[in-house]
Amino acid sequence: MPAAQDLDSQEVTDRLPSPDERPEADIVIYDGHCRFCTGQVRRLHRWDRRQRLAFVSLHAPLVAERWPDLTHDMLMDQMYVVDRRGRRHAGAAAFRYLTTVLPRLYLLAPLLHIPGTLPLWQWGYRQVAKRRYALAGKSQGGCDDEGCKIHFR
């Protein structure tokens, strides 16, 4: 069994930095009730050695307060990155943007930035996004009956 200090250290490592903690960072808005999504943003956090990203669940009140133009349905459909200039990048475009921010993703940038391919990447992103709960399930106690409904097109 791990020592108490090991658990505390792990908690700190796993905790995602908030926009308040990193006011100059790009903000990743993700589905915090989705195990698949939280796993992916934890990976982004581990790769963010330069501390350029902050994270917030779309279910947090802060999201509706700071970005009222992003509706709940929009946020349930795809992840958003709000960059330092306030521009919004959604879905595959958000991931494409992250390839310019995180060195670990630089190798994917040439592929994702081929002119005219964004619609293809967006289609692929939406296929995964609409099946995200089937891939990894919902977090326990994180959703009410309609709160995590997947929006199929």
Steps between C-alpha positions, in 0.01 A plus 500: 500500500642844406595747770270797561757743358512294176123531464511874559776534242293299248193716566700816426636346179152390387327828583442711191595869521203736476471823299529693828831329575634566150337825380735532199444143380291362216189342652384150413126455560415130514227265623598438861231231533662286232775255596642498147514881493655539844759238411596693188527838676710343776734383225510854357578631848791257540636607161465872584848549646494874425170548685322656204163335566225529759200268517134534592209259474213620284275426800672760721303824558809696390447391139152653469621815677812559288384364164120541481514466119610137537178310564480177696412313178802645320727398786350151519567454128870578512791620710590868476828681545478871570840643418669797668350736244149374571464306173303179526622178343253208496537127453768402250595868460568509875721193478669650194565818699650295784754356254649849485510540880624168636841378376388138550241556225724687254550187289126490423485864390603447135235232455221692673583826322484369142283756318143386446513206745331661802151375398635144493664538843182662634291207377736254671499704819118504508486122454711452811327780694151363454616156617718620789281357778486164324881504477568565868174569678376782717666595824322367806249741644591762240183500295129521545262323260522759222824675595726267304276427206703465182375717216486294184472678169 
